[in-house]
């Protein structure tokens, strides 16, 4: 299902997207990897919009803006681009090889990264373990 390898292309997980949007520093090696990405876009998934909205609705995060406006501002940051999320990625998230994370949002992020050849920028332990098993490229942040 890969549509060409996009070496050096990154997809932010939701936590990384929050940190980037807030101007919080990422940990290494993620900080250096994104800095070295140069003019290439850093992608954010539409799934992150859903997760941000859900976290705000449950009171797990406080946003100064409506989640939709917040997500629009994130996507408008220099170098940021919205990742595609075609039905084939959603279907693939239910047929990932190995033992993927149980969380549906994490599965969709993993399927997106696999489909488009992105390295997923994450600090999530389950996604990192899935990557260590050889099923995903991740960059810790």
Phi, psi and omega per residue, in radians:
X1 nan -0.130 3.140
X2 -1.071 2.392 3.122
X3 -1.860 0.729 -3.128
X4 1.757 2.472 -3.140
X5 -1.375 2.288 3.118
X6 -2.004 1.202 -3.130
X7 -1.035 2.331 -3.116
X8 1.485 0.031 3.104
X9 -1.712 2.390 -2.997
X10 -2.176 2.570 3.024
X11 -2.099 2.186 3.124
X12 -1.438 2.372 2.942
X13 -1.356 3.064 -3.013
X14 -1.107 -0.741 3.120
X15 -1.098 -0.775 3.116
X16 -1.088 -0.662 3.107
X17 -1.109 -0.710 3.085
X18 -1.058 -0.807 -3.122
X19 -1.114 -0.775 3.128
X20 -1.080 -0.797 -3.120
X21 -1.094 -0.617 -3.131
X22 -1.480 -0.072 -3.107
X23 1.308 0.287 3.111
X24 -1.343 2.496 3.141
X25 -1.235 2.467 3.027
X26 -1.543 2.691 3.039
X27 -1.324 2.864 3.042
X28 -1.400 2.611 0.107
X29 -1.535 0.000 -3.096
X30 -1.032 -0.723 -3.115
X31 -1.052 -0.818 -3.141
X32 -1.187 -0.697 -3.124
X33 -1.073 -0.765 3.136
X34 -1.218 -0.633 3.099
X35 -1.122 -0.649 -3.139
X36 -1.353 -0.228 3.136
X37 -1.139 -0.355 3.069
X38 1.092 -2.260 -3.074
X39 -1.452 -0.166 3.137
X40 -1.108 2.490 -3.113
X41 -1.208 2.638 2.951
X42 -1.851 2.250 -3.018
X43 -1.678 2.595 3.032
X44 -2.250 2.429 -3.063
X45 -1.512 2.558 2.970
X46 -0.998 -0.437 3.094
X47 -1.085 -0.532 3.095
X48 -1.126 -0.631 3.069
X49 -1.035 -0.783 3.124
X50 -1.099 -0.796 -3.128
X51 -1.113 -0.736 3.126
X52 -1.081 -0.791 3.121
X53 -1.068 -0.754 3.140
X54 -1.131 -0.779 -3.140
X55 -1.114 -0.689 3.105
X56 -1.166 -0.744 -3.135
X57 -1.102 -0.581 3.135
X58 -1.508 -0.030 3.139
X59 1.316 0.297 -3.134
X60 -1.465 -0.334 2.981
X61 -2.385 2.664 3.070
X62 -1.980 2.174 3.110
X63 -1.963 2.503 3.078
X64 -1.346 -0.268 -3.097
X65 -2.159 2.814 2.969
X66 -0.994 2.452 -3.102
X67 -0.934 -0.638 3.123
X68 -1.165 -0.728 3.098
X69 -1.188 -0.735 3.105
X70 -0.978 -0.810 -3.112
X71 -1.154 -0.673 3.084
X72 -1.073 -0.714 3.096
X73 -1.122 -0.710 3.097
X74 -1.026 -0.858 -3.105
X75 -1.144 -0.405 -3.129
X76 -1.518 -0.097 3.109
X77 -1.083 2.560 3.124
X78 -0.989 2.301 3.103
X79 1.447 -0.019 -3.114
X80 -1.657 2.516 3.109
X81 -2.488 2.620 3.121
X82 -1.450 2.183 3.104
X83 -1.293 2.619 3.037
X84 -1.247 2.620 3.047
X85 -2.448 1.196 -3.125
X86 -1.267 2.832 3.113
X87 -0.914 -0.581 -3.128
X88 -1.075 -0.578 3.097
X89 -1.225 -0.739 3.124
X90 -1.089 -0.712 3.098
X91 -1.147 -0.774 -3.138
X92 -1.081 -0.504 -3.130
X93 -1.110 -0.333 3.108
X94 -1.697 0.024 3.130
X95 -2.299 0.503 3.139
X96 -1.116 2.520 3.136
X97 -1.256 2.867 3.081
X98 1.183 -2.555 -3.139
X99 -2.007 1.548 -3.105
X100 -1.311 2.920 3.077
X101 -1.022 2.631 -3.139
X102 -1.346 -0.494 -3.083
X103 -1.140 2.161 -3.108
X104 -1.033 -0.671 3.129
X105 -1.117 -0.741 3.099
X106 -1.111 -0.645 3.114
X107 -1.142 -0.697 3.133
X108 -1.189 -0.705 3.077
X109 -1.094 -0.751 3.117
X110 -1.100 -0.772 -3.139
X111 -1.126 -0.661 3.104
X112 -1.118 -0.832 3.137
X113 -1.052 -0.755 3.138
X114 -1.139 -0.752 -3.061
X115 -1.130 -0.627 -3.034
X116 -1.912 0.077 3.080
X117 1.298 0.414 3.121
X118 -1.446 2.672 2.894
X119 -1.610 2.268 -3.122
X120 -1.482 2.155 3.120
X121 -1.562 1.942 -2.998
X122 -2.678 2.779 2.995
X123 -2.054 0.051 -3.076
X124 -1.197 2.204 -3.102
X125 -1.103 -0.762 -3.093
X126 -1.154 -0.704 3.092
X127 -1.180 -0.641 3.092
X128 -1.155 -0.682 3.087
X129 -1.142 -0.691 3.109
X130 -1.103 -0.686 3.088
X131 -1.160 -0.707 -3.135
X132 -1.083 -0.463 3.093
X133 -1.387 -0.025 3.055
X134 1.612 0.227 -3.041
X135 -1.766 -0.068 -2.996
X136 -2.825 2.588 2.998
X137 -1.718 2.223 3.080
X138 -2.219 2.716 3.000
X139 -2.182 2.091 -3.130
X140 -1.185 2.565 3.136
X141 -2.426 nan nan
